[in-house]
Amino acid sequence: MVDVVANERNPVFDGLSYPENCAVKGDYLQAALDRIAERLPGMLTGHEGRGLMHGVTVRRREAVLQEGWRRGLKLIGCGPAGEQARVRLLFLADTLAREIDDFARVFEETLAAVESS
């Protein structure tokens, strides 16, 4: 089973293995978060991660979590609360680019809604 996960070349991922897909999609997610941080620097103040696991630092985390859940995002806070606090992002190994695009659109809408409230 581990061999399949590590080595199978999946046509859905353009012939990439699961680990390769995670790396490529992680870079794609990183770029999406960079764009959001550029457009909403007052709300998304930082982010870092590896592959499809990322942590983002946001202002007004509790409001972001609440608004995100209302919009269908399953966001989970992590670490201590404060003016700026972390939110955990975790995507499945078989995540597609369009799913990251959907997430980024809704996450940006979430941050914008909280910022304007």
C-alpha distances in whole Angstrom, upper triangle without the diagonal:
4,5,5,6,9,10,10,14,15,18,19,19,21,18,17,13,12,14,17,17,18,20,22,22,23,26,27,27,29,32,32,33,35,37,37,39,41,42,42,43,45,42,39,40,37,33,30,26,23,21,21,22,26,29,32,36,38,42,42,39,40,41,38,36,38,39,35,34,37,36,32,31,29,30,30,32,32,34,38,40,43,44,41,38,34,32,28,26,22,21,17,15,16,19,22,25,27,26,27,30,30,30,32,35,35,34,37,39,38,40,43,44,44,46,48,49
4,5,5,6,8,10,13,15,19,19,18,20,18,16,12,11,11,14,16,16,18,20,21,21,24,25,25,27,30,30,31,33,35,35,36,39,40,40,41,43,40,36,37,34,30,27,24,20,18,19,20,24,27,30,33,36,40,41,37,38,40,37,35,37,38,34,34,37,35,32,30,28,29,28,31,30,32,36,38,40,42,39,36,32,30,26,24,21,19,16,13,15,19,21,24,27,25,25,29,30,29,31,34,34,33,36,38,37,38,41,42,42,44,47,47
4,6,5,6,8,11,13,17,18,17,19,16,14,10,11,11,14,15,16,18,20,21,22,24,25,26,28,30,31,32,34,36,37,38,40,42,42,42,44,42,38,39,36,32,29,25,22,19,20,22,26,29,32,36,38,42,43,40,41,42,39,37,40,40,37,36,39,38,34,32,30,31,31,34,33,35,38,41,43,45,41,38,34,32,29,26,23,21,18,15,16,20,22,24,27,26,26,30,31,30,32,35,35,35,37,40,39,40,43,44,44,46,49,49
4,5,5,5,9,10,14,15,14,16,13,12,9,9,11,13,14,15,17,19,19,21,23,24,25,27,29,29,31,33,34,35,37,39,40,41,41,43,40,37,38,35,31,29,25,22,19,19,21,25,28,31,35,37,41,42,39,40,41,38,36,38,38,35,34,37,35,32,30,29,30,30,33,32,35,38,40,43,44,41,38,34,32,28,25,22,20,16,13,13,17,19,22,24,23,24,27,28,28,30,33,33,33,36,38,37,39,41,43,43,44,47,48
4,6,6,9,10,14,14,13,15,13,11,7,6,8,10,11,12,14,16,16,17,20,21,21,23,26,26,27,29,31,32,33,35,37,37,38,40,37,33,35,31,28,25,21,18,15,16,18,21,25,28,31,34,37,38,35,36,38,34,32,35,35,31,31,34,32,29,27,25,26,27,29,29,31,35,37,39,40,37,34,30,28,24,22,18,16,13,10,11,14,16,19,22,21,21,24,25,25,27,30,30,29,32,34,34,35,38,39,39,41,44,44
4,6,9,11,15,15,13,15,13,10,6,6,6,9,11,11,13,15,16,17,19,20,21,23,25,26,27,29,31,32,33,35,37,37,37,40,37,34,34,31,27,24,21,17,15,16,18,21,25,28,31,34,38,39,36,37,39,35,34,36,37,33,33,36,34,31,29,27,28,28,30,29,31,35,37,39,41,37,34,30,28,25,23,19,17,15,11,13,16,18,20,23,22,22,25,27,26,27,31,31,31,33,35,35,36,39,40,40,42,44,45
4,6,9,13,14,13,14,10,9,6,8,8,9,11,13,14,16,17,18,20,22,23,24,26,27,29,30,32,33,35,37,38,39,39,42,39,36,37,33,30,27,23,20,17,18,21,24,28,30,34,37,40,42,39,40,41,38,36,39,39,35,35,38,36,33,31,30,31,31,33,33,35,39,41,43,44,40,37,33,31,28,25,22,20,17,13,14,17,18,21,24,23,23,26,28,28,29,32,33,32,35,37,37,38,41,42,43,44,47,48
4,6,10,11,10,12,8,8,5,8,10,10,11,13,15,16,17,19,21,21,23,25,26,27,29,31,32,33,35,37,38,39,40,42,40,36,37,34,31,28,25,21,18,19,21,25,28,31,35,37,41,42,39,40,41,38,36,39,38,35,34,37,35,32,30,29,30,31,34,33,36,40,41,43,44,41,38,34,32,28,25,22,19,16,13,12,16,17,19,22,22,22,25,27,27,28,31,32,32,34,36,36,38,40,42,42,44,46,47
4,7,9,8,8,5,5,5,8,10,9,10,13,14,14,15,18,19,20,21,24,25,26,28,29,30,32,34,35,36,37,38,41,39,35,37,34,30,28,24,21,18,18,22,25,28,31,34,37,40,42,39,40,41,37,36,39,38,34,34,37,34,31,30,29,31,32,34,34,37,40,42,44,44,41,38,34,32,29,26,22,19,17,13,12,15,15,17,20,20,21,23,25,25,27,29,31,31,33,35,36,37,39,40,41,42,45,46
4,5,5,7,5,6,6,8,11,10,9,12,15,14,14,17,19,18,20,23,24,24,26,28,29,30,32,34,35,36,37,40,37,34,36,33,29,27,24,21,18,18,21,24,28,30,33,35,39,40,37,38,39,35,34,36,35,32,32,34,31,28,27,27,28,30,33,33,36,39,41,42,43,39,37,33,31,27,24,21,18,15,12,10,12,12,15,17,17,19,21,22,23,25,27,28,28,30,32,33,34,37,38,39,40,43,44
4,5,5,5,7,9,11,14,13,11,15,16,15,15,19,20,19,21,23,24,24,27,28,29,30,33,34,34,36,37,40,38,35,36,34,31,29,26,23,20,19,23,26,29,31,35,36,40,41,38,40,40,36,35,37,36,32,32,34,31,29,28,28,30,32,35,35,38,41,42,44,44,41,38,35,32,29,26,23,19,17,14,12,13,12,14,16,17,19,20,22,23,24,26,28,29,30,32,33,35,36,38,39,41,42,44
4,6,7,8,10,10,14,12,10,13,15,13,13,16,18,16,18,21,21,21,24,26,26,27,30,31,32,33,35,37,34,32,34,31,28,27,24,22,18,17,21,23,27,28,32,33,37,38,35,36,36,33,32,33,32,29,29,31,28,25,24,25,26,29,31,32,35,39,39,41,41,38,36,32,29,26,23,20,16,14,12,9,10,9,11,12,13,15,17,18,19,21,23,24,25,27,29,30,31,33,34,36,37,39,40
4,5,5,7,8,11,9,6,10,12,10,10,13,15,13,15,18,19,19,21,23,24,25,27,29,30,31,32,35,32,29,31,29,25,24,21,18,15,14,18,21,24,26,30,31,35,36,33,35,35,31,31,33,32,28,29,31,28,25,24,24,25,27,30,30,33,37,38,39,39,36,33,30,27,24,21,18,15,13,11,8,9,8,10,12,13,14,16,18,19,20,22,23,24,26,28,29,30,32,33,35,36,38,39
4,6,9,11,13,10,9,13,13,11,12,15,16,15,17,20,20,20,23,25,25,27,29,30,31,33,34,37,35,32,33,31,27,26,23,21,17,17,21,23,27,28,32,34,37,39,36,38,38,34,34,36,35,31,32,34,31,28,27,27,29,31,33,34,36,40,41,42,42,38,36,33,30,28,24,22,18,17,14,12,13,11,12,14,16,16,18,20,21,22,24,26,26,28,30,31,32,34,36,37,38,40,42
4,7,10,12,9,9,13,14,12,14,17,17,17,20,22,22,23,26,27,28,29,31,32,34,35,36,39,37,34,35,32,29,27,24,21,18,18,22,24,28,30,34,35,39,41,38,40,40,36,36,38,37,33,34,36,33,31,29,29,30,32,34,35,37,41,42,43,43,40,38,34,32,29,25,23,20,17,14,12,14,13,14,17,18,19,21,23,24,25,27,29,29,31,33,34,35,37,39,40,41,43,45
4,7,8,6,6,9,10,9,11,14,14,15,17,19,20,21,23,25,26,27,29,30,32,33,34,37,34,31,32,29,26,24,21,17,14,15,19,21,25,27,31,33,36,38,35,37,38,34,33,36,35,31,32,34,32,29,27,27,28,29,31,31,34,37,39,40,40,37,35,31,29,26,22,20,17,15,12,11,12,12,13,17,17,17,19,22,22,23,25,27,27,29,31,32,33,35,37,38,39,41,43
4,6,5,6,9,10,10,12,14,15,16,18,20,21,22,24,26,27,28,30,32,33,34,35,37,35,31,33,29,26,23,20,17,13,14,17,20,24,27,30,32,36,38,35,37,37,34,32,35,35,31,31,34,32,29,27,26,27,28,30,30,32,36,37,39,40,36,34,30,28,25,22,19,16,13,10,10,12,13,15,18,18,18,21,23,23,24,27,28,28,30,32,32,33,36,37,38,39,42,43
4,5,5,6,9,10,10,12,14,15,16,18,20,20,22,24,25,26,28,30,31,32,32,35,32,29,30,27,23,21,17,14,11,11,14,17,21,24,27,29,33,35,31,33,34,31,29,32,31,28,28,31,29,26,23,23,23,24,27,26,29,33,34,36,37,33,31,27,24,21,18,15,12,10,6,7,10,11,14,17,16,16,19,21,20,21,24,25,25,27,30,30,30,33,35,35,36,39,40
4,5,5,6,9,10,10,13,14,15,16,19,20,21,22,25,25,26,29,30,31,31,34,31,27,28,25,21,18,15,11,8,10,13,16,19,22,26,28,32,34,31,33,34,30,29,32,32,28,29,32,30,27,24,23,23,24,26,25,27,31,33,34,35,32,29,25,23,20,17,15,13,11,7,9,11,13,15,18,17,17,20,22,21,22,25,26,25,27,30,30,30,33,35,35,36,39,40
4,5,5,6,8,10,11,12,14,15,17,19,20,21,23,25,26,27,29,30,30,33,31,27,28,25,21,19,16,12,9,11,14,17,20,23,26,29,33,34,32,34,35,31,30,33,33,29,30,33,30,28,25,25,25,26,28,27,29,33,34,36,36,32,30,27,25,22,19,16,14,13,10,10,12,12,13,17,17,16,19,21,21,21,24,26,25,27,30,30,30,33,35,35,36,38,40
4,5,5,6,8,10,10,12,14,15,16,18,20,21,22,24,26,27,28,29,31,29,26,27,24,20,18,15,12,9,9,13,15,19,21,25,27,31,32,30,32,32,29,28,30,30,26,27,29,27,24,22,22,22,24,26,26,28,32,33,34,35,31,29,25,23,20,17,14,12,10,7,7,8,9,10,13,13,13,15,18,17,18,21,22,22,24,26,27,27,30,32,32,33,36,37
4,6,5,6,9,10,10,12,14,15,16,18,20,21,22,24,25,26,26,29,26,23,24,21,17,15,12,9,5,6,9,12,16,18,22,24,28,29,26,29,29,26,25,28,27,24,25,27,25,23,20,19,19,20,22,22,24,28,29,31,31,28,25,22,20,16,13,11,9,8,6,8,8,10,11,14,13,12,15,17,16,17,20,21,20,22,25,25,25,28,30,30,31,34,35
4,6,5,6,9,10,10,13,14,15,16,19,20,21,23,25,25,26,28,26,23,23,20,16,14,11,8,5,7,10,12,16,18,21,24,28,30,27,30,31,27,26,29,29,25,27,30,27,25,22,22,21,22,24,23,25,28,30,31,31,28,26,22,20,18,15,13,12,12,10,11,11,12,12,16,15,13,16,19,17,17,21,22,21,23,26,26,26,28,31,31,31,34,36
4,5,5,6,9,10,11,13,14,15,17,19,20,21,23,25,25,28,26,22,23,20,17,15,13,10,7,9,12,14,17,19,22,25,28,30,28,31,31,27,27,30,29,25,27,29,27,25,22,22,22,24,25,25,27,30,31,32,32,29,27,23,22,19,16,15,13,13,11,11,10,10,9,13,14,12,14,17,16,16,19,21,20,21,24,25,25,27,30,30,31,33,35
4,5,5,6,8,10,10,12,14,15,16,18,20,21,22,23,26,23,20,22,19,16,14,12,10,7,7,10,12,15,17,20,22,26,27,25,27,28,24,23,26,25,22,23,26,23,21,18,19,19,20,22,23,25,28,29,30,30,26,24,21,19,17,13,12,10,10,9,9,7,7,7,10,10,8,11,13,13,13,16,18,17,18,21,22,22,24,26,27,28,30,32
4,5,5,6,9,10,10,12,14,15,16,18,20,21,21,24,21,18,19,16,12,10,8,7,4,5,8,9,12,14,17,19,23,25,23,25,26,22,22,25,24,21,23,25,23,21,18,18,17,19,20,20,22,25,26,27,27,23,22,18,16,14,11,10,9,11,10,11,10,11,10,13,12,9,12,15,13,13,16,18,16,18,21,21,21,23,26,26,26,29,31
4,5,5,6,9,10,10,13,14,15,17,19,20,20,23,21,18,18,16,12,11,10,8,7,9,11,11,14,15,18,20,24,26,24,27,27,24,24,27,26,23,25,27,25,23,20,21,20,21,22,22,24,27,28,28,28,24,23,20,18,17,14,14,13,15,13,14,12,12,11,14,14,11,13,16,15,13,17,19,17,18,21,22,21,23,26,26,26,29,31
4,5,5,6,9,10,11,13,14,16,17,18,19,22,20,17,19,16,13,13,12,11,9,9,12,12,15,15,18,20,23,26,24,26,26,22,23,26,24,21,23,25,22,21,18,20,19,21,22,23,25,28,28,29,28,24,23,20,18,17,14,14,12,14,13,14,11,10,7,10,11,8,9,12,12,11,14,16,15,15,19,20,20,21,24,25,25,27,29
4,5,5,6,9,10,11,12,14,15,16,17,20,17,14,16,14,11,10,10,10,8,7,9,9,11,12,15,16,20,22,20,23,23,19,19,22,21,17,20,22,19,18,15,16,15,17,19,19,22,24,24,25,25,21,20,17,15,13,10,11,10,13,13,14,10,11,8,11,10,6,8,11,9,8,12,13,12,13,16,17,16,19,21,22,22,25,26
4,5,5,6,9,10,10,12,14,15,15,18,16,13,14,11,8,8,8,9,9,9,10,8,11,10,13,15,19,21,20,23,23,19,20,23,22,19,22,24,22,21,18,18,17,18,19,19,21,23,24,24,23,19,18,16,15,14,11,13,13,15,15,17,14,14,12,14,14,10,12,14,12,10,14,16,13,14,17,18,17,19,22,22,22,25,27
4,5,5,6,9,10,11,13,14,15,18,17,13,15,13,11,11,12,13,12,12,14,12,14,13,16,17,20,23,22,25,24,21,22,25,23,20,23,25,22,22,19,20,19,21,22,22,24,26,26,26,25,21,21,18,17,17,14,16,15,18,18,18,15,15,12,14,14,10,11,14,13,10,13,16,14,13,17,18,17,18,22,22,22,24,27
4,5,5,6,9,10,11,12,14,17,15,12,14,13,11,12,13,14,13,12,14,12,13,12,15,15,18,21,19,22,21,18,19,22,20,17,20,21,18,18,16,18,17,19,20,21,23,25,25,25,23,20,20,17,16,16,13,15,14,17,18,18,14,14,11,12,12,8,8,11,9,6,9,12,10,10,13,15,14,15,18,19,19,21,24
4,5,5,6,8,10,10,11,14,12,8,10,9,7,9,11,13,13,12,12,10,10,9,11,12,15,17,16,19,19,15,17,20,18,15,19,20,18,18,15,17,15,17,17,18,20,22,21,21,20,16,16,14,13,13,11,13,14,17,18,19,16,16,13,15,14,10,10,12,10,7,10,12,9,9,13,13,12,14,17,17,17,19,22
4,5,5,6,9,10,10,13,12,9,10,9,8,10,12,14,15,15,15,12,13,11,12,13,16,19,18,22,21,18,20,23,21,19,22,24,21,22,19,20,18,20,20,20,22,23,23,22,21,17,17,16,15,16,14,17,17,21,21,22,19,19,16,17,17,13,13,15,14,10,13,15,13,11,15,16,14,15,19,19,18,20,23
4,5,5,6,9,10,13,12,10,12,12,11,14,16,17,18,17,18,15,15,13,14,14,17,20,19,22,21,18,20,22,20,18,22,23,20,21,19,21,19,21,21,23,24,26,25,24,22,19,19,18,17,18,16,19,19,22,23,23,20,19,15,16,16,13,12,14,13,9,11,13,12,9,13,15,13,13,17,18,17,19,22
4,5,5,6,8,11,9,7,10,10,11,13,15,18,18,17,17,14,14,11,12,11,14,16,16,19,17,14,17,19,17,15,19,20,17,18,16,18,16,19,19,20,22,23,22,21,19,16,17,16,15,16,15,17,18,21,23,23,20,19,16,16,16,13,12,13,11,8,9,11,9,6,10,11,9,10,13,14,13,15,18
4,5,5,5,8,8,5,7,7,9,12,15,18,19,18,17,14,13,10,10,10,12,15,15,18,17,14,17,20,18,17,20,21,20,21,18,20,17,19,18,19,20,21,20,19,17,14,15,14,14,16,15,18,19,23,24,25,22,22,19,20,19,16,15,16,14,11,13,14,11,9,12,13,10,11,15,14,13,16,18
4,6,6,9,10,8,9,10,12,15,17,20,21,20,20,17,17,14,14,13,15,18,18,22,20,18,20,23,21,20,23,24,22,23,21,23,21,23,22,23,24,25,23,22,19,17,18,18,18,20,19,22,22,26,27,27,24,23,20,21,21,17,16,18,17,13,14,16,14,11,14,15,12,12,16,16,14,17,20
4,6,9,9,9,11,13,14,17,20,22,23,22,22,19,18,15,15,13,14,17,18,21,19,16,19,21,19,18,22,22,20,22,20,22,20,22,22,24,25,26,24,22,19,17,19,19,18,20,19,22,23,26,28,28,24,24,21,20,20,17,16,17,16,12,12,14,12,9,11,13,10,9,13,14,12,14,17
4,5,6,6,8,11,13,16,19,22,23,22,21,18,16,13,12,10,11,13,14,17,15,13,16,18,16,16,19,20,18,20,18,20,18,20,19,21,22,22,20,19,16,14,16,16,16,18,18,21,22,26,28,28,25,25,22,22,21,18,17,17,16,12,13,13,11,8,10,11,8,7,11,11,9,11,14
4,5,5,6,9,11,15,18,22,23,22,21,18,16,12,11,9,10,13,14,18,17,14,18,20,18,18,22,22,21,23,20,22,19,21,19,20,21,21,19,17,14,12,14,15,16,18,18,22,23,27,29,30,26,26,24,24,23,20,19,20,18,15,16,17,14,11,14,14,10,11,14,13,10,13,16
4,6,7,10,13,17,20,24,25,24,23,19,17,13,11,8,7,10,12,15,14,13,16,18,17,17,21,21,21,23,20,22,19,20,18,20,20,19,17,15,11,10,13,14,15,19,19,23,25,29,31,32,28,29,26,26,25,22,21,22,19,17,17,17,14,12,14,13,9,10,12,11,8,11,13
4,6,9,12,15,18,22,23,21,20,16,14,10,8,5,5,8,9,12,11,9,13,15,13,13,17,18,17,19,17,18,15,16,15,17,17,17,15,13,10,9,11,12,12,15,16,20,22,25,28,29,25,26,24,24,22,19,19,19,16,14,15,14,11,10,11,10,6,8,10,8,7,10,12
4,6,8,12,14,18,19,18,17,13,11,7,6,5,7,10,10,14,13,10,13,16,15,14,17,19,18,19,16,17,14,15,14,15,16,17,15,14,12,9,10,10,10,13,13,17,19,23,25,26,23,23,21,22,20,17,17,17,15,12,14,14,10,9,12,11,8,10,13,11,10,14,16
4,7,11,14,18,20,19,17,14,11,8,6,6,7,11,11,15,15,13,16,18,18,17,20,22,21,22,19,20,17,17,15,15,15,16,15,13,11,8,9,10,11,14,15,19,21,24,26,28,25,26,24,24,23,20,20,21,18,15,17,17,14,13,16,15,11,13,16,14,13,16,18
4,7,11,14,16,16,14,11,8,6,5,7,10,14,13,17,17,15,16,20,19,18,21,23,22,22,19,19,16,16,14,14,14,15,15,14,13,9,10,9,11,12,13,16,18,22,23,25,23,24,22,23,22,18,19,20,17,15,18,18,14,14,17,16,13,16,18,17,16,19,21
4,7,11,13,12,11,7,6,4,6,9,12,15,14,17,18,15,16,20,19,17,20,22,21,21,17,17,14,15,13,13,14,16,16,16,16,12,11,9,9,10,10,13,15,19,20,22,19,20,19,21,19,15,17,18,15,13,17,17,13,14,17,16,14,17,20,18,18,21,23
4,7,10,11,9,6,6,7,9,12,16,19,17,20,21,18,18,22,22,19,22,25,23,23,19,18,16,16,15,14,14,17,18,18,18,15,13,10,11,10,10,12,14,17,18,20,18,20,19,21,19,16,18,20,16,15,19,19,16,17,20,19,18,20,23,22,22,25,26
4,7,7,6,4,6,9,12,15,18,21,18,21,23,19,19,23,23,20,22,25,24,22,19,18,15,15,15,14,15,18,20,21,21,17,15,12,12,10,9,10,12,14,14,17,16,18,17,20,18,15,17,19,16,15,19,20,17,18,22,21,19,23,25,24,24,27,29
4,6,6,6,9,12,15,18,22,24,22,24,26,22,22,25,26,22,24,27,25,24,20,19,18,17,18,16,18,21,23,24,25,21,19,15,15,12,11,10,11,13,12,15,14,16,16,19,17,15,18,20,17,17,21,21,19,21,24,23,22,25,28,27,27,31,32
4,6,8,11,14,17,20,24,26,23,25,27,23,22,26,26,22,23,26,24,23,19,18,18,18,19,18,20,24,25,27,27,23,21,18,16,13,11,9,9,10,9,12,11,13,13,16,15,12,16,18,16,16,19,20,18,20,23,23,23,26,28,27,28,31,33
4,6,10,12,16,18,22,24,21,23,24,20,19,22,22,19,20,23,21,19,16,15,14,15,17,16,19,22,24,25,26,22,20,16,14,11,8,6,5,7,7,10,8,11,11,14,12,10,13,15,12,13,17,17,16,18,21,20,20,23,25,25,26,29,30
4,7,10,14,16,20,21,18,20,22,19,17,21,21,18,19,22,21,19,15,14,12,12,14,13,15,19,20,22,23,19,17,13,11,8,6,5,7,9,10,13,12,14,15,17,15,12,16,17,14,14,18,18,16,18,21,20,19,23,24,24,25,28,29
4,7,10,13,16,18,15,18,19,16,15,19,19,16,18,21,20,18,15,14,12,12,12,11,13,17,18,19,20,16,14,10,8,6,5,6,9,12,13,16,14,16,16,18,15,12,15,16,13,13,17,16,14,16,19,17,17,20,22,21,22,25,26
4,7,10,13,15,12,15,17,14,13,17,18,15,17,20,19,19,15,14,11,10,9,9,10,13,14,15,16,12,10,6,6,5,6,9,12,15,17,19,17,19,19,20,18,15,17,18,14,14,17,17,13,15,18,16,15,19,20,19,19,23,24
4,6,10,12,10,13,15,11,12,16,16,14,16,19,18,18,14,14,11,11,10,10,11,13,13,14,13,10,8,5,5,7,8,11,14,17,19,21,19,20,19,20,18,15,17,17,14,12,15,15,11,12,15,14,12,15,17,15,16,19,20
4,7,10,8,12,13,11,12,16,16,14,17,20,19,20,16,16,12,12,10,10,10,11,11,10,10,6,5,4,6,9,11,14,17,21,23,25,22,24,23,23,21,18,19,20,16,15,17,17,13,13,16,14,12,15,17,14,14,18,19
4,6,6,10,10,8,10,13,13,12,15,17,17,18,15,15,12,12,10,11,12,12,11,10,8,5,6,6,7,11,12,16,19,22,25,26,23,25,23,24,21,19,19,19,16,14,16,15,11,12,14,11,9,12,13,11,11,14,15
4,5,9,9,8,11,13,13,13,16,18,18,20,17,18,14,14,12,13,14,13,10,8,6,5,7,9,10,14,16,20,22,26,28,30,27,28,27,27,24,22,22,22,19,17,18,17,13,13,15,12,9,11,12,9,9,12,13
4,6,6,6,9,10,11,12,14,16,17,18,16,17,13,13,11,13,14,12,9,8,6,7,8,10,11,15,17,20,23,26,29,31,28,29,28,28,25,23,23,22,19,18,19,17,14,14,15,12,9,12,12,8,9,12,11
4,5,5,6,9,10,10,12,14,15,16,14,13,10,10,7,10,11,10,8,8,8,7,6,7,7,11,13,17,20,23,26,28,25,27,26,26,23,21,22,21,17,17,18,16,13,14,15,11,10,13,13,9,11,14,13
4,5,5,6,9,10,11,12,14,15,14,13,10,10,8,11,12,12,9,10,10,10,9,10,10,13,15,18,21,24,27,29,26,28,28,27,24,23,23,22,18,19,20,17,14,16,16,12,11,14,13,10,12,15,13
4,5,5,6,8,10,11,12,14,13,13,11,12,11,14,16,15,12,12,12,12,11,13,12,15,16,20,22,25,28,29,26,28,27,26,23,22,22,20,18,18,18,15,13,14,13,9,9,11,10,7,9,12,10
4,5,5,6,8,10,10,12,10,11,9,10,10,13,15,15,12,13,12,11,10,11,9,12,13,16,18,22,25,26,23,24,23,22,20,18,19,17,14,14,14,11,9,10,10,7,6,10,9,6,9,12,11
4,6,5,6,9,10,10,8,8,6,7,7,11,14,14,12,14,14,13,11,10,8,10,12,15,17,20,23,24,22,23,23,22,19,18,19,17,14,15,15,12,10,13,13,9,10,13,12,10,13,15,14
4,5,5,6,9,10,9,10,9,10,11,14,17,17,14,16,16,16,14,14,12,14,15,18,19,22,26,27,24,25,25,24,21,20,21,18,16,17,17,13,12,14,13,9,11,13,11,10,13,15,13
4,6,5,6,9,9,10,10,12,13,17,19,19,17,18,17,16,15,15,13,15,15,18,19,22,26,26,23,24,23,22,19,18,18,16,14,14,14,10,9,11,9,6,8,10,8,7,11,12,11
4,5,5,6,5,7,7,10,11,15,18,19,17,18,18,17,15,14,11,12,12,14,16,19,22,22,19,20,20,19,16,15,15,13,10,11,11,8,7,10,9,6,8,11,10,10,13,14,14
4,5,5,5,6,7,10,12,15,19,20,18,20,20,19,17,16,13,13,13,15,16,18,22,22,20,21,21,20,17,17,17,14,12,14,14,10,10,13,12,9,12,15,13,13,16,17,16
4,6,7,9,10,13,15,19,22,23,20,22,22,21,19,19,16,17,17,18,19,21,25,25,22,23,23,21,18,18,18,15,14,15,14,11,11,14,12,9,12,14,11,12,16,16,15
4,6,9,11,14,16,20,23,24,22,23,23,21,20,19,16,17,15,17,17,20,23,23,19,20,20,17,15,15,15,12,10,12,11,7,9,11,9,7,11,13,11,12,15,16,15
4,6,9,12,15,19,22,24,22,24,24,22,20,19,15,15,14,15,14,16,20,20,17,18,18,16,13,14,14,11,9,12,12,8,10,13,12,10,14,15,14,15,18,19,19
4,6,9,12,16,19,21,20,21,21,19,17,15,12,12,10,11,12,14,18,18,15,16,16,15,12,12,13,10,8,10,11,8,8,11,11,9,12,14,14,14,17,19,19
4,7,10,13,17,19,18,20,21,19,16,14,10,10,9,10,11,13,17,17,15,17,18,17,13,13,15,13,10,13,14,11,10,14,14,12,14,17,17,16,19,21,21
4,7,10,13,15,15,17,18,15,13,10,7,7,7,9,11,14,18,19,16,19,19,19,15,14,16,14,11,13,14,12,10,13,14,11,12,16,16,14,17,20,19
4,7,10,12,12,15,17,14,11,9,6,6,8,9,12,15,18,20,18,21,22,22,18,17,19,18,14,16,18,15,13,16,17,14,15,18,18,16,19,22,21
4,7,9,9,11,13,11,8,6,4,6,9,12,15,18,21,23,21,24,24,24,21,19,21,20,17,17,19,17,14,17,18,15,14,18,18,16,18,21,20
4,7,8,11,14,11,8,5,6,6,10,12,16,19,21,24,22,25,25,26,23,21,23,23,19,20,22,20,17,19,21,18,17,21,21,19,20,24,23
4,7,9,12,11,7,6,8,9,13,15,19,22,24,27,25,28,28,29,26,24,26,26,22,22,25,23,20,22,24,21,19,23,23,20,22,25,24
4,7,10,9,7,8,10,12,16,19,22,25,28,30,29,31,31,32,29,27,29,28,24,24,27,25,21,23,24,21,20,23,23,20,21,24,23
4,7,7,6,8,10,13,17,20,23,26,29,31,29,31,31,31,29,26,28,27,23,23,25,23,20,21,22,19,17,20,20,17,18,21,20
4,5,6,9,12,15,19,22,25,29,31,33,31,33,32,32,30,27,29,28,24,24,25,23,20,21,22,19,17,19,19,16,16,19,18
4,7,10,13,16,19,23,26,29,32,34,31,33,32,32,29,27,28,27,24,23,24,22,19,19,20,17,15,17,17,14,13,16,16
4,7,10,13,16,20,23,26,29,31,28,30,28,29,27,24,25,25,21,20,22,20,17,17,19,16,13,16,17,14,13,17,17
4,7,10,13,17,20,23,26,28,26,28,27,27,25,22,24,23,20,19,21,19,16,17,19,16,14,17,18,14,15,19,18
4,7,10,13,16,20,22,24,22,24,24,24,22,19,21,21,17,17,19,18,14,16,18,15,14,17,18,16,16,20,20
4,7,10,13,17,19,21,19,21,21,21,18,16,18,18,14,14,17,15,12,14,16,13,12,16,17,15,16,20,20
4,7,10,13,16,18,16,19,19,20,17,15,17,17,13,14,17,16,13,15,18,15,15,19,19,18,19,23,23
4,7,10,13,15,13,15,15,16,13,11,14,14,10,11,15,13,11,14,16,14,15,18,19,18,20,23,23
4,7,9,12,10,13,14,16,12,11,15,14,11,13,16,15,14,17,19,17,18,21,22,22,24,26,27
4,7,8,6,10,11,13,9,9,12,12,10,12,15,15,14,17,19,18,19,22,23,23,25,28,28
4,5,5,9,12,13,10,11,14,14,13,15,18,18,17,20,22,21,23,26,27,27,29,31,32
4,6,9,12,14,12,12,16,16,15,17,20,20,20,23,25,24,25,28,29,30,31,34,35
4,6,10,12,10,11,14,15,15,17,19,20,20,23,24,24,26,28,30,30,32,34,35
4,7,8,6,7,11,11,11,13,16,16,16,19,21,21,22,25,26,27,28,31,32
4,5,5,7,9,10,11,13,15,16,17,19,20,21,23,25,26,27,29,31,32
4,5,5,6,9,10,10,12,14,15,16,18,20,21,22,24,26,27,29,30
4,5,5,6,9,10,10,12,14,15,17,18,20,21,22,24,26,27,29
4,5,5,6,9,10,11,12,14,15,16,18,20,21,22,24,26,27
4,5,5,6,9,10,10,12,14,15,16,18,20,21,22,24,26
4,5,5,6,9,10,11,12,14,15,16,18,20,21,23,24
4,6,5,6,8,10,11,12,14,15,17,19,20,21,23
4,6,5,6,8,10,10,12,14,15,16,18,20,21
4,6,5,6,8,10,10,12,14,15,16,18,20
4,6,5,6,9,10,11,12,14,15,17,19
4,5,5,6,9,10,10,12,14,15,16
4,5,5,6,9,10,11,12,14,16
4,5,5,6,9,10,10,12,14
4,6,5,6,9,10,11,12
4,5,5,6,9,10,11
4,5,5,6,9,10
4,5,5,6,9
4,5,5,6
4,5,5
4,6
4
